[in-house]
Amino acid sequence: MMFPSALVPILTALTLSGTANAWFRIACTDPLVQERVDPIVSPNSTPSNHVHTVHGASNFNPNSTYNSLRASKCTSCLVTQDLSNYWFPKLYFQDPKTKLFEAVANGGLLVYYQNRGTGDVVNGGPGLKAFPPGFRMLTGNPAARSKKYPPLEGSQAELRERAVGYACLRYPNYPQFDGNGFPNTDCEAGLNARLHMPACWNGVDLDSPDHMSHTAFLSGLDNGECPSTHPVPLMKLFYEITWNVHDFASRWTPGKDKWPFVYATGDPTGYSWHGDFQNGWDTNALQNAIDKCNNPNDQTWNGVTEACSFLTVVKAPVANTCKIAPVVNEVVNGTLQRLPGCNPIQAGPGDATLYSSSNCPI
């Protein structure tokens, strides 16, 4: 599969991280929109708490539904049968001298659809299921500012914490970094941010009050078994975004200055990294792809999306024309006095308070 040059760092990162054993990949180009809208956490309500970078179907809005997404005119991602939306918080640079905020660019989103777990036919299971119409989920915790659980403890809460990860992409002979929070060095080839999504479903609820309880992680996060409470195995989504932090390398000094990058949540630690998924797939196309396009006798076995006859892959310049106007009328790019919304810097280690305009302390 050919990717635009902006997405090459993501593929490089995945190869370096040893997690390139994916089934197929959906590349998303420049954002569809960047704004404070969240149809999962804040449905029918604008603005939401913090700024998101949104990719996917053009009918994204505060009250998006499966049917409205399926009626979208375009998608900023490269597979036309996928009219889902994917979103995550925006990253900002806070100048150590002026304390002003500037948006950080990235090379696009890459979503890996992975056939993992004992439910997969290849592993002797009954087979993975396509996401049902109306399904939505999230991973990560926007309030988190530190790790709370022993590594590999294995509870769903610990797996949720472990689902957040980073690699500081550096040139050879530089110290490497791979962890759950931000590093404290420049990342010459970009800060690679990663998210594992749950891959198990309770088979009943398309959503839940916390937008997580209807799903569960595989026992080993990247592989393993579904818990008995969530017996339906799904394709496992894995997000990768490479932030261009090196663009600001001349404006801070590692070892002297604090790490100067913060999420739109007011998080300088990296632990609040999270992502959302709202399903807009052509269900039959996705199920056919799952059942018939993981074939050791052709290139689908190697993750070549174009080799699957049920999926149509368009060129990146075509997908990159898909843009929508923001619903919220506010500036989220350029140089800002403060983060959009009410998101004061909160470094933890305790969970952050998520403020609204009615109780904002700044």
Contacts in CASP RR format, 6 or more apart in sequence:
PFRMAT RR
TARGET T0000
AUTHOR 0000-0000-0000
METHOD contacts of the structure
MODEL  1
MMFPSALVPILTALTLSGTANAWFRIACTDPLVQERVDPIVSPNSTPSNH
VHTVHGASNFNPNSTYNSLRASKCTSCLVTQDLSNYWFPKLYFQDPKTKL
FEAVANGGLLVYYQNRGTGDVVNGGPGLKAFPPGFRMLTGNPAARSKKYP
PLEGSQAELRERAVGYACLRYPNYPQFDGNGFPNTDCEAGLNARLHMPAC
WNGVDLDSPDHMSHTAFLSGLDNGECPSTHPVPLMKLFYEITWNVHDFAS
RWTPGKDKWPFVYATGDPTGYSWHGDFQNGWDTNALQNAIDKCNNPNDQT
WNGVTEACSFLTVVKAPVANTCKIAPVVNEVVNGTLQRLPGCNPIQAGPG
DATLYSSSNCPI
1 25 0 8 1.000
1 27 0 8 1.000
1 303 0 8 1.000
1 304 0 8 1.000
1 305 0 8 1.000
1 306 0 8 1.000
1 313 0 8 1.000
3 10 0 8 1.000
3 11 0 8 1.000
3 27 0 8 1.000
3 110 0 8 1.000
3 316 0 8 1.000
4 27 0 8 1.000
4 29 0 8 1.000
4 316 0 8 1.000
4 317 0 8 1.000
4 320 0 8 1.000
6 29 0 8 1.000
6 107 0 8 1.000
6 108 0 8 1.000
7 27 0 8 1.000
7 29 0 8 1.000
7 107 0 8 1.000
7 108 0 8 1.000
7 110 0 8 1.000
7 316 0 8 1.000
9 107 0 8 1.000
9 169 0 8 1.000
9 189 0 8 1.000
9 190 0 8 1.000
9 192 0 8 1.000
9 242 0 8 1.000
10 107 0 8 1.000
10 108 0 8 1.000
10 110 0 8 1.000
10 192 0 8 1.000
10 240 0 8 1.000
10 241 0 8 1.000
10 242 0 8 1.000
11 20 0 8 1.000
11 110 0 8 1.000
12 169 0 8 1.000
12 189 0 8 1.000
13 167 0 8 1.000
13 169 0 8 1.000
13 189 0 8 1.000
13 192 0 8 1.000
13 240 0 8 1.000
13 242 0 8 1.000
14 20 0 8 1.000
14 22 0 8 1.000
14 110 0 8 1.000
14 112 0 8 1.000
14 240 0 8 1.000
16 167 0 8 1.000
16 169 0 8 1.000
17 167 0 8 1.000
17 178 0 8 1.000
17 192 0 8 1.000
17 194 0 8 1.000
19 112 0 8 1.000
19 222 0 8 1.000
19 238 0 8 1.000
21 114 0 8 1.000
22 112 0 8 1.000
22 113 0 8 1.000
22 114 0 8 1.000
22 238 0 8 1.000
22 303 0 8 1.000
23 112 0 8 1.000
23 113 0 8 1.000
23 114 0 8 1.000
23 115 0 8 1.000
23 235 0 8 1.000
23 294 0 8 1.000
23 300 0 8 1.000
23 303 0 8 1.000
24 112 0 8 1.000
24 113 0 8 1.000
24 289 0 8 1.000
24 293 0 8 1.000
24 300 0 8 1.000
24 303 0 8 1.000
24 304 0 8 1.000
24 305 0 8 1.000
24 308 0 8 1.000
24 311 0 8 1.000
25 110 0 8 1.000
25 111 0 8 1.000
25 112 0 8 1.000
25 113 0 8 1.000
25 303 0 8 1.000
25 305 0 8 1.000
26 77 0 8 1.000
26 78 0 8 1.000
26 79 0 8 1.000
26 82 0 8 1.000
26 110 0 8 1.000
26 111 0 8 1.000
26 113 0 8 1.000
26 305 0 8 1.000
27 77 0 8 1.000
27 78 0 8 1.000
27 108 0 8 1.000
27 109 0 8 1.000
27 110 0 8 1.000
27 111 0 8 1.000
27 316 0 8 1.000
28 55 0 8 1.000
28 56 0 8 1.000
28 76 0 8 1.000
28 77 0 8 1.000
28 78 0 8 1.000
28 86 0 8 1.000
28 108 0 8 1.000
28 109 0 8 1.000
28 110 0 8 1.000
28 111 0 8 1.000
28 319 0 8 1.000
29 76 0 8 1.000
29 77 0 8 1.000
29 78 0 8 1.000
29 108 0 8 1.000
29 316 0 8 1.000
29 319 0 8 1.000
29 320 0 8 1.000
30 76 0 8 1.000
30 108 0 8 1.000
30 320 0 8 1.000
30 323 0 8 1.000
31 53 0 8 1.000
31 54 0 8 1.000
31 55 0 8 1.000
31 76 0 8 1.000
31 108 0 8 1.000
32 54 0 8 1.000
32 55 0 8 1.000
32 56 0 8 1.000
32 57 0 8 1.000
32 58 0 8 1.000
32 60 0 8 1.000
32 75 0 8 1.000
32 76 0 8 1.000
32 85 0 8 1.000
32 322 0 8 1.000
32 323 0 8 1.000
32 324 0 8 1.000
33 54 0 8 1.000
33 60 0 8 1.000
33 323 0 8 1.000
33 324 0 8 1.000
33 325 0 8 1.000
33 326 0 8 1.000
34 51 0 8 1.000
34 52 0 8 1.000
34 53 0 8 1.000
34 54 0 8 1.000
34 90 0 8 1.000
34 326 0 8 1.000
34 332 0 8 1.000
34 333 0 8 1.000
35 47 0 8 1.000
35 51 0 8 1.000
35 52 0 8 1.000
35 54 0 8 1.000
35 326 0 8 1.000
35 327 0 8 1.000
35 328 0 8 1.000
35 330 0 8 1.000
35 332 0 8 1.000
36 46 0 8 1.000
36 47 0 8 1.000
36 48 0 8 1.000
36 49 0 8 1.000
36 50 0 8 1.000
36 51 0 8 1.000
36 52 0 8 1.000
36 328 0 8 1.000
36 330 0 8 1.000
36 332 0 8 1.000
36 340 0 8 1.000
36 341 0 8 1.000
37 46 0 8 1.000
37 47 0 8 1.000
37 48 0 8 1.000
37 52 0 8 1.000
37 54 0 8 1.000
37 60 0 8 1.000
37 61 0 8 1.000
37 62 0 8 1.000
37 326 0 8 1.000
37 327 0 8 1.000
37 328 0 8 1.000
38 48 0 8 1.000
38 49 0 8 1.000
38 52 0 8 1.000
38 62 0 8 1.000
38 87 0 8 1.000
38 276 0 8 1.000
39 60 0 8 1.000
39 61 0 8 1.000
39 62 0 8 1.000
39 63 0 8 1.000
39 64 0 8 1.000
39 85 0 8 1.000
39 278 0 8 1.000
40 136 0 8 1.000
40 138 0 8 1.000
40 207 0 8 1.000
40 211 0 8 1.000
40 276 0 8 1.000
40 278 0 8 1.000
41 48 0 8 1.000
41 49 0 8 1.000
41 138 0 8 1.000
41 211 0 8 1.000
41 276 0 8 1.000
42 48 0 8 1.000
42 49 0 8 1.000
42 62 0 8 1.000
43 62 0 8 1.000
43 63 0 8 1.000
44 62 0 8 1.000
44 63 0 8 1.000
45 62 0 8 1.000
46 62 0 8 1.000
46 327 0 8 1.000
46 328 0 8 1.000
47 328 0 8 1.000
47 330 0 8 1.000
47 340 0 8 1.000
47 341 0 8 1.000
48 62 0 8 1.000
49 142 0 8 1.000
49 265 0 8 1.000
49 341 0 8 1.000
49 342 0 8 1.000
49 343 0 8 1.000
49 354 0 8 1.000
49 355 0 8 1.000
49 356 0 8 1.000
50 89 0 8 1.000
50 90 0 8 1.000
50 142 0 8 1.000
50 263 0 8 1.000
50 264 0 8 1.000
50 265 0 8 1.000
50 266 0 8 1.000
50 339 0 8 1.000
50 340 0 8 1.000
50 341 0 8 1.000
50 343 0 8 1.000
51 89 0 8 1.000
51 90 0 8 1.000
51 264 0 8 1.000
51 332 0 8 1.000
51 339 0 8 1.000
51 340 0 8 1.000
52 87 0 8 1.000
52 88 0 8 1.000
52 89 0 8 1.000
52 90 0 8 1.000
52 264 0 8 1.000
52 276 0 8 1.000
53 87 0 8 1.000
53 88 0 8 1.000
53 89 0 8 1.000
53 90 0 8 1.000
53 106 0 8 1.000
53 109 0 8 1.000
53 241 0 8 1.000
54 60 0 8 1.000
54 85 0 8 1.000
54 86 0 8 1.000
54 87 0 8 1.000
55 76 0 8 1.000
55 77 0 8 1.000
55 85 0 8 1.000
55 86 0 8 1.000
55 87 0 8 1.000
55 108 0 8 1.000
55 109 0 8 1.000
56 75 0 8 1.000
56 76 0 8 1.000
56 77 0 8 1.000
56 82 0 8 1.000
56 83 0 8 1.000
56 84 0 8 1.000
56 85 0 8 1.000
56 86 0 8 1.000
56 322 0 8 1.000
57 69 0 8 1.000
57 72 0 8 1.000
57 74 0 8 1.000
57 75 0 8 1.000
57 83 0 8 1.000
57 84 0 8 1.000
57 85 0 8 1.000
57 280 0 8 1.000
58 72 0 8 1.000
58 73 0 8 1.000
58 74 0 8 1.000
58 75 0 8 1.000
58 76 0 8 1.000
58 322 0 8 1.000
58 324 0 8 1.000
59 68 0 8 1.000
59 69 0 8 1.000
59 71 0 8 1.000
59 72 0 8 1.000
59 73 0 8 1.000
59 83 0 8 1.000
60 69 0 8 1.000
60 85 0 8 1.000
60 324 0 8 1.000
61 68 0 8 1.000
61 327 0 8 1.000
62 327 0 8 1.000
64 85 0 8 1.000
64 278 0 8 1.000
65 134 0 8 1.000
66 133 0 8 1.000
66 134 0 8 1.000
66 135 0 8 1.000
66 278 0 8 1.000
66 279 0 8 1.000
66 280 0 8 1.000
67 133 0 8 1.000
69 83 0 8 1.000
69 84 0 8 1.000
69 85 0 8 1.000
69 278 0 8 1.000
69 279 0 8 1.000
69 280 0 8 1.000
70 83 0 8 1.000
70 280 0 8 1.000
70 282 0 8 1.000
72 83 0 8 1.000
73 322 0 8 1.000
74 319 0 8 1.000
74 321 0 8 1.000
74 322 0 8 1.000
75 82 0 8 1.000
75 83 0 8 1.000
75 319 0 8 1.000
75 322 0 8 1.000
76 319 0 8 1.000
76 320 0 8 1.000
76 322 0 8 1.000
76 323 0 8 1.000
77 84 0 8 1.000
77 86 0 8 1.000
77 109 0 8 1.000
77 111 0 8 1.000
77 319 0 8 1.000
78 305 0 8 1.000
78 313 0 8 1.000
78 314 0 8 1.000
78 315 0 8 1.000
78 316 0 8 1.000
78 319 0 8 1.000
79 305 0 8 1.000
79 311 0 8 1.000
79 312 0 8 1.000
79 313 0 8 1.000
79 314 0 8 1.000
80 312 0 8 1.000
80 313 0 8 1.000
80 314 0 8 1.000
81 281 0 8 1.000
81 282 0 8 1.000
81 285 0 8 1.000
81 286 0 8 1.000
81 310 0 8 1.000
81 311 0 8 1.000
81 312 0 8 1.000
82 280 0 8 1.000
82 281 0 8 1.000
82 282 0 8 1.000
82 286 0 8 1.000
83 280 0 8 1.000
83 281 0 8 1.000
83 282 0 8 1.000
84 277 0 8 1.000
84 278 0 8 1.000
84 279 0 8 1.000
84 280 0 8 1.000
84 281 0 8 1.000
85 276 0 8 1.000
85 277 0 8 1.000
85 278 0 8 1.000
85 280 0 8 1.000
86 109 0 8 1.000
86 111 0 8 1.000
86 239 0 8 1.000
86 275 0 8 1.000
86 276 0 8 1.000
86 277 0 8 1.000
87 275 0 8 1.000
87 276 0 8 1.000
88 109 0 8 1.000
88 193 0 8 1.000
88 195 0 8 1.000
88 239 0 8 1.000
88 241 0 8 1.000
88 273 0 8 1.000
88 274 0 8 1.000
88 275 0 8 1.000
88 276 0 8 1.000
89 142 0 8 1.000
89 263 0 8 1.000
89 264 0 8 1.000
89 265 0 8 1.000
89 272 0 8 1.000
89 273 0 8 1.000
89 274 0 8 1.000
89 275 0 8 1.000
90 103 0 8 1.000
90 104 0 8 1.000
90 263 0 8 1.000
90 264 0 8 1.000
90 332 0 8 1.000
91 103 0 8 1.000
91 104 0 8 1.000
91 106 0 8 1.000
91 243 0 8 1.000
91 261 0 8 1.000
91 262 0 8 1.000
91 263 0 8 1.000
91 264 0 8 1.000
92 101 0 8 1.000
92 102 0 8 1.000
92 103 0 8 1.000
92 104 0 8 1.000
92 261 0 8 1.000
92 262 0 8 1.000
92 263 0 8 1.000
92 264 0 8 1.000
92 336 0 8 1.000
92 339 0 8 1.000
93 101 0 8 1.000
93 102 0 8 1.000
93 103 0 8 1.000
93 104 0 8 1.000
93 245 0 8 1.000
93 248 0 8 1.000
93 251 0 8 1.000
93 260 0 8 1.000
93 261 0 8 1.000
94 100 0 8 1.000
94 101 0 8 1.000
94 260 0 8 1.000
94 261 0 8 1.000
94 262 0 8 1.000
94 268 0 8 1.000
94 345 0 8 1.000
95 101 0 8 1.000
95 102 0 8 1.000
95 251 0 8 1.000
95 260 0 8 1.000
96 251 0 8 1.000
96 252 0 8 1.000
96 257 0 8 1.000
96 258 0 8 1.000
96 260 0 8 1.000
97 251 0 8 1.000
100 335 0 8 1.000
100 336 0 8 1.000
100 337 0 8 1.000
101 262 0 8 1.000
101 335 0 8 1.000
101 336 0 8 1.000
101 337 0 8 1.000
101 338 0 8 1.000
101 339 0 8 1.000
102 248 0 8 1.000
102 334 0 8 1.000
102 335 0 8 1.000
102 336 0 8 1.000
103 332 0 8 1.000
103 333 0 8 1.000
103 334 0 8 1.000
104 243 0 8 1.000
104 244 0 8 1.000
104 245 0 8 1.000
104 247 0 8 1.000
104 248 0 8 1.000
104 261 0 8 1.000
105 243 0 8 1.000
105 244 0 8 1.000
105 247 0 8 1.000
106 241 0 8 1.000
106 242 0 8 1.000
106 243 0 8 1.000
106 244 0 8 1.000
107 241 0 8 1.000
107 242 0 8 1.000
107 244 0 8 1.000
108 241 0 8 1.000
108 242 0 8 1.000
109 239 0 8 1.000
109 240 0 8 1.000
109 241 0 8 1.000
110 239 0 8 1.000
110 240 0 8 1.000
110 241 0 8 1.000
111 237 0 8 1.000
111 238 0 8 1.000
111 239 0 8 1.000
112 237 0 8 1.000
112 238 0 8 1.000
112 239 0 8 1.000
112 240 0 8 1.000
113 235 0 8 1.000
113 236 0 8 1.000
113 237 0 8 1.000
114 199 0 8 1.000
114 222 0 8 1.000
114 235 0 8 1.000
114 236 0 8 1.000
114 237 0 8 1.000
114 238 0 8 1.000
115 122 0 8 1.000
115 128 0 8 1.000
115 235 0 8 1.000
115 236 0 8 1.000
115 290 0 8 1.000
115 294 0 8 1.000
116 199 0 8 1.000
116 218 0 8 1.000
116 222 0 8 1.000
116 223 0 8 1.000
116 224 0 8 1.000
116 236 0 8 1.000
117 123 0 8 1.000
117 199 0 8 1.000
117 218 0 8 1.000
117 223 0 8 1.000
117 224 0 8 1.000
117 225 0 8 1.000
117 226 0 8 1.000
117 233 0 8 1.000
117 236 0 8 1.000
118 124 0 8 1.000
118 125 0 8 1.000
118 224 0 8 1.000
118 225 0 8 1.000
118 226 0 8 1.000
118 233 0 8 1.000
119 125 0 8 1.000
119 126 0 8 1.000
119 127 0 8 1.000
119 128 0 8 1.000
119 226 0 8 1.000
119 233 0 8 1.000
120 127 0 8 1.000
120 128 0 8 1.000
120 233 0 8 1.000
121 127 0 8 1.000
121 128 0 8 1.000
121 294 0 8 1.000
122 294 0 8 1.000
125 233 0 8 1.000
126 233 0 8 1.000
127 233 0 8 1.000
127 290 0 8 1.000
127 291 0 8 1.000
128 233 0 8 1.000
128 234 0 8 1.000
128 235 0 8 1.000
128 290 0 8 1.000
129 201 0 8 1.000
129 232 0 8 1.000
129 233 0 8 1.000
129 234 0 8 1.000
129 287 0 8 1.000
129 290 0 8 1.000
130 234 0 8 1.000
130 235 0 8 1.000
130 281 0 8 1.000
130 283 0 8 1.000
130 286 0 8 1.000
130 287 0 8 1.000
130 290 0 8 1.000
131 234 0 8 1.000
131 235 0 8 1.000
131 279 0 8 1.000
131 280 0 8 1.000
131 281 0 8 1.000
131 283 0 8 1.000
131 286 0 8 1.000
132 206 0 8 1.000
132 279 0 8 1.000
132 283 0 8 1.000
133 206 0 8 1.000
133 279 0 8 1.000
133 280 0 8 1.000
133 283 0 8 1.000
134 206 0 8 1.000
134 207 0 8 1.000
134 278 0 8 1.000
134 279 0 8 1.000
134 280 0 8 1.000
135 201 0 8 1.000
135 206 0 8 1.000
135 207 0 8 1.000
135 279 0 8 1.000
136 206 0 8 1.000
136 207 0 8 1.000
136 211 0 8 1.000
136 276 0 8 1.000
136 277 0 8 1.000
136 278 0 8 1.000
136 279 0 8 1.000
137 197 0 8 1.000
137 198 0 8 1.000
137 207 0 8 1.000
137 211 0 8 1.000
137 212 0 8 1.000
137 214 0 8 1.000
137 215 0 8 1.000
137 276 0 8 1.000
137 277 0 8 1.000
138 211 0 8 1.000
138 212 0 8 1.000
138 274 0 8 1.000
138 275 0 8 1.000
138 276 0 8 1.000
138 277 0 8 1.000
139 160 0 8 1.000
139 163 0 8 1.000
139 164 0 8 1.000
139 195 0 8 1.000
139 196 0 8 1.000
139 197 0 8 1.000
139 198 0 8 1.000
139 212 0 8 1.000
139 274 0 8 1.000
139 275 0 8 1.000
140 160 0 8 1.000
140 161 0 8 1.000
140 163 0 8 1.000
140 164 0 8 1.000
140 195 0 8 1.000
140 272 0 8 1.000
140 273 0 8 1.000
140 274 0 8 1.000
140 275 0 8 1.000
141 160 0 8 1.000
141 161 0 8 1.000
141 271 0 8 1.000
141 272 0 8 1.000
141 274 0 8 1.000
141 351 0 8 1.000
142 265 0 8 1.000
142 267 0 8 1.000
142 272 0 8 1.000
142 274 0 8 1.000
142 352 0 8 1.000
142 354 0 8 1.000
143 265 0 8 1.000
143 272 0 8 1.000
143 351 0 8 1.000
143 352 0 8 1.000
143 353 0 8 1.000
143 354 0 8 1.000
144 161 0 8 1.000
144 164 0 8 1.000
144 271 0 8 1.000
144 272 0 8 1.000
144 351 0 8 1.000
144 352 0 8 1.000
145 267 0 8 1.000
145 269 0 8 1.000
145 271 0 8 1.000
145 272 0 8 1.000
145 346 0 8 1.000
145 347 0 8 1.000
145 348 0 8 1.000
145 349 0 8 1.000
145 350 0 8 1.000
145 351 0 8 1.000
145 352 0 8 1.000
146 269 0 8 1.000
146 271 0 8 1.000
146 348 0 8 1.000
146 349 0 8 1.000
146 350 0 8 1.000
147 161 0 8 1.000
147 180 0 8 1.000
147 271 0 8 1.000
148 157 0 8 1.000
148 161 0 8 1.000
149 155 0 8 1.000
149 157 0 8 1.000
149 158 0 8 1.000
149 161 0 8 1.000
150 158 0 8 1.000
151 162 0 8 1.000
152 158 0 8 1.000
152 162 0 8 1.000
154 219 0 8 1.000
154 220 0 8 1.000
156 216 0 8 1.000
156 217 0 8 1.000
156 227 0 8 1.000
159 217 0 8 1.000
159 218 0 8 1.000
159 220 0 8 1.000
159 221 0 8 1.000
160 212 0 8 1.000
160 217 0 8 1.000
161 180 0 8 1.000
161 271 0 8 1.000
162 180 0 8 1.000
162 196 0 8 1.000
162 221 0 8 1.000
163 195 0 8 1.000
163 196 0 8 1.000
163 197 0 8 1.000
163 217 0 8 1.000
163 221 0 8 1.000
164 180 0 8 1.000
164 181 0 8 1.000
164 194 0 8 1.000
164 195 0 8 1.000
164 270 0 8 1.000
164 271 0 8 1.000
164 273 0 8 1.000
164 274 0 8 1.000
165 178 0 8 1.000
165 179 0 8 1.000
165 180 0 8 1.000
165 181 0 8 1.000
165 193 0 8 1.000
165 194 0 8 1.000
165 195 0 8 1.000
165 273 0 8 1.000
166 177 0 8 1.000
166 178 0 8 1.000
166 179 0 8 1.000
166 180 0 8 1.000
166 181 0 8 1.000
166 182 0 8 1.000
166 183 0 8 1.000
166 191 0 8 1.000
166 192 0 8 1.000
166 193 0 8 1.000
166 194 0 8 1.000
166 270 0 8 1.000
166 273 0 8 1.000
167 176 0 8 1.000
167 177 0 8 1.000
167 178 0 8 1.000
167 179 0 8 1.000
167 191 0 8 1.000
167 192 0 8 1.000
167 194 0 8 1.000
168 176 0 8 1.000
168 177 0 8 1.000
168 178 0 8 1.000
168 183 0 8 1.000
168 185 0 8 1.000
168 187 0 8 1.000
168 190 0 8 1.000
168 191 0 8 1.000
168 192 0 8 1.000
169 187 0 8 1.000
169 188 0 8 1.000
169 189 0 8 1.000
169 190 0 8 1.000
169 191 0 8 1.000
169 192 0 8 1.000
169 242 0 8 1.000
170 176 0 8 1.000
170 177 0 8 1.000
170 185 0 8 1.000
170 187 0 8 1.000
170 188 0 8 1.000
170 189 0 8 1.000
171 188 0 8 1.000
171 189 0 8 1.000
174 185 0 8 1.000
174 188 0 8 1.000
175 185 0 8 1.000
177 183 0 8 1.000
177 185 0 8 1.000
177 187 0 8 1.000
180 271 0 8 1.000
181 269 0 8 1.000
181 270 0 8 1.000
181 271 0 8 1.000
181 273 0 8 1.000
182 191 0 8 1.000
182 259 0 8 1.000
182 261 0 8 1.000
182 268 0 8 1.000
182 269 0 8 1.000
182 270 0 8 1.000
183 191 0 8 1.000
183 259 0 8 1.000
184 254 0 8 1.000
184 255 0 8 1.000
184 258 0 8 1.000
184 259 0 8 1.000
185 254 0 8 1.000
186 245 0 8 1.000
186 246 0 8 1.000
186 249 0 8 1.000
186 254 0 8 1.000
187 245 0 8 1.000
187 246 0 8 1.000
188 246 0 8 1.000
188 249 0 8 1.000
189 242 0 8 1.000
189 246 0 8 1.000
190 242 0 8 1.000
190 243 0 8 1.000
190 244 0 8 1.000
190 245 0 8 1.000
190 246 0 8 1.000
191 242 0 8 1.000
191 243 0 8 1.000
191 245 0 8 1.000
191 261 0 8 1.000
192 240 0 8 1.000
192 241 0 8 1.000
192 242 0 8 1.000
193 239 0 8 1.000
193 240 0 8 1.000
193 241 0 8 1.000
193 242 0 8 1.000
193 243 0 8 1.000
193 273 0 8 1.000
194 238 0 8 1.000
194 239 0 8 1.000
194 240 0 8 1.000
195 238 0 8 1.000
195 239 0 8 1.000
195 273 0 8 1.000
195 274 0 8 1.000
195 275 0 8 1.000
196 217 0 8 1.000
196 221 0 8 1.000
196 222 0 8 1.000
196 236 0 8 1.000
196 237 0 8 1.000
196 238 0 8 1.000
197 236 0 8 1.000
197 237 0 8 1.000
197 238 0 8 1.000
197 239 0 8 1.000
197 277 0 8 1.000
198 212 0 8 1.000
198 215 0 8 1.000
198 216 0 8 1.000
198 217 0 8 1.000
198 230 0 8 1.000
198 234 0 8 1.000
199 217 0 8 1.000
199 218 0 8 1.000
199 226 0 8 1.000
199 233 0 8 1.000
199 234 0 8 1.000
199 235 0 8 1.000
199 236 0 8 1.000
199 237 0 8 1.000
200 215 0 8 1.000
200 216 0 8 1.000
200 217 0 8 1.000
200 218 0 8 1.000
200 226 0 8 1.000
200 227 0 8 1.000
200 230 0 8 1.000
200 231 0 8 1.000
200 232 0 8 1.000
200 233 0 8 1.000
200 234 0 8 1.000
201 214 0 8 1.000
201 215 0 8 1.000
201 216 0 8 1.000
201 230 0 8 1.000
201 232 0 8 1.000
201 233 0 8 1.000
201 234 0 8 1.000
202 214 0 8 1.000
202 215 0 8 1.000
202 216 0 8 1.000
202 229 0 8 1.000
202 230 0 8 1.000
202 231 0 8 1.000
202 232 0 8 1.000
203 214 0 8 1.000
203 230 0 8 1.000
203 231 0 8 1.000
203 232 0 8 1.000
204 214 0 8 1.000
205 213 0 8 1.000
205 214 0 8 1.000
206 214 0 8 1.000
207 214 0 8 1.000
208 214 0 8 1.000
211 276 0 8 1.000
214 230 0 8 1.000
215 230 0 8 1.000
216 226 0 8 1.000
216 227 0 8 1.000
216 229 0 8 1.000
216 230 0 8 1.000
218 224 0 8 1.000
218 225 0 8 1.000
218 226 0 8 1.000
218 236 0 8 1.000
219 225 0 8 1.000
219 226 0 8 1.000
219 227 0 8 1.000
222 236 0 8 1.000
226 232 0 8 1.000
226 233 0 8 1.000
235 286 0 8 1.000
235 290 0 8 1.000
237 277 0 8 1.000
239 275 0 8 1.000
243 261 0 8 1.000
245 261 0 8 1.000
248 260 0 8 1.000
248 261 0 8 1.000
251 260 0 8 1.000
252 260 0 8 1.000
258 268 0 8 1.000
259 268 0 8 1.000
261 268 0 8 1.000
262 268 0 8 1.000
262 339 0 8 1.000
262 345 0 8 1.000
263 270 0 8 1.000
263 272 0 8 1.000
263 273 0 8 1.000
264 339 0 8 1.000
264 340 0 8 1.000
264 343 0 8 1.000
265 272 0 8 1.000
265 343 0 8 1.000
265 352 0 8 1.000
265 354 0 8 1.000
266 272 0 8 1.000
266 339 0 8 1.000
266 343 0 8 1.000
266 344 0 8 1.000
266 345 0 8 1.000
266 346 0 8 1.000
266 352 0 8 1.000
267 273 0 8 1.000
267 346 0 8 1.000
267 352 0 8 1.000
268 345 0 8 1.000
268 347 0 8 1.000
269 347 0 8 1.000
269 348 0 8 1.000
272 352 0 8 1.000
285 310 0 8 1.000
285 311 0 8 1.000
288 310 0 8 1.000
289 308 0 8 1.000
289 310 0 8 1.000
289 311 0 8 1.000
292 308 0 8 1.000
292 310 0 8 1.000
293 300 0 8 1.000
293 307 0 8 1.000
293 308 0 8 1.000
293 309 0 8 1.000
293 310 0 8 1.000
293 311 0 8 1.000
294 300 0 8 1.000
294 301 0 8 1.000
295 301 0 8 1.000
298 307 0 8 1.000
299 307 0 8 1.000
300 307 0 8 1.000
300 308 0 8 1.000
305 311 0 8 1.000
305 313 0 8 1.000
306 313 0 8 1.000
326 332 0 8 1.000
330 340 0 8 1.000
330 341 0 8 1.000
331 340 0 8 1.000
332 340 0 8 1.000
338 362 0 8 1.000
341 357 0 8 1.000
341 360 0 8 1.000
342 355 0 8 1.000
342 356 0 8 1.000
342 357 0 8 1.000
342 359 0 8 1.000
342 360 0 8 1.000
342 361 0 8 1.000
342 362 0 8 1.000
343 355 0 8 1.000
344 355 0 8 1.000
344 361 0 8 1.000
344 362 0 8 1.000
346 352 0 8 1.000
346 353 0 8 1.000
355 361 0 8 1.000
END
